[in-house]
């Protein structure tokens, strides 16, 4: 009997055996049995093994919320190192290592985590090895997906540095508590950050990246304090002075910075035109600031002003005078042709030429917009010459090409009727002498009609118009 007990203890200590069912004359007991489904003789009875349990295959998952690249890599690598050492000590089978630099705050936003969930469903692995439960989830949605995989027996175990969670009611409950605690910490952190920022702005401290002309303090005891950028602050001040006193426009300031000063921002980039206007519209430079933007909450900053309020208001007044509302000029023949060289649209521009008598001559020129080829060599043409070319097109085109033929006929009849009534002619005579000349009327519209008449006439041509070197051609293969 002592020999059998010794053999029983030896089997218990053997690493390649797991629990199975033991049949003896006195009943059924529990005893280790081979993973290879072998039968072990113990005394008068024998071992009958249950079906082999699935092999536990781990995916090592290391995650860190997005931060600077150096801190990110260090954190992830340290997690991987610690968990691989744990796997080696406990004989865990790690089949894959996955790393991710992504916040777990929002549900379903982590591509690597989503990949892990899908591969668990496919059976590639059935356990997760990670540093702590909050590496897996900090939101209820992803936590629910993990627990659901456990309920479906697709995920056997989650192993962390100090804990393990299996498909057990108590352990799943603990996992959900720890995941919910991580979400609570996340939510509280956001509230605390907002409260901290609100406290700083109430103290007059700027909470973000310092505007151009200032620099952020890097010392921890002077966090949110900014100092004057000695290299750029004088130029920013000069910008306001040039607008207020020399009547510079925003565009002229932009050209002055770019071509005369070769000015660059802290990121070593030229200041954009929109950046110029943002500076000139920002009251921060004389003291007050709004936070958050467009919230209506204004605070008096403790930073050193670069300009006075008077200078800021003078610059603003000058900028408002520059903002002249210009009428959007509509030309008669734009957007109706394509360039014969590069297939861009045709644009127009007005020109005024001073005359000796003190007046000025007005011209309209049409040419390629160069949208597809900035070096297009298509020539410009005056509107009068363009109309002459279009009159030639009207002579050549089939009357049926005019999609608005019926409208032209109606307009001609109405005009003839009015003319004959004025001349005292009878209605019977009107019918007999009603000779409709659509082609002539179309030419009349091109020369004397309104902008809308001209555009409507050409827009109803069923062939495409092509402009090349002061000539208009009709693309016949485009007919409908």
Beta strands, then each sheet from edge to edge (+ up, - down):
strand 1: 17-24
strand 2: 27-34
strand 3: 41-42
strand 4: 45-48
strand 5: 58-64
strand 6: 94-101
strand 7: 127-130
strand 8: 157-159
strand 9: 164-166
strand 10: 214-216
strand 11: 226-228
strand 12: 288-290
strand 13: 298-300
strand 14: 337-339
strand 15: 346-354
strand 16: 360-368
strand 17: 381-382
strand 18: 464-468
strand 19: 471-475
sheet 1: 2+ 1- 4+ 3-
sheet 2: 6+ 5+ 7+ 8+ 9-
sheet 3: 10+ 11-
sheet 4: 12+ 13-
sheet 5: 14+ 18+ 19-
sheet 6: 15+ 16- 17+
end
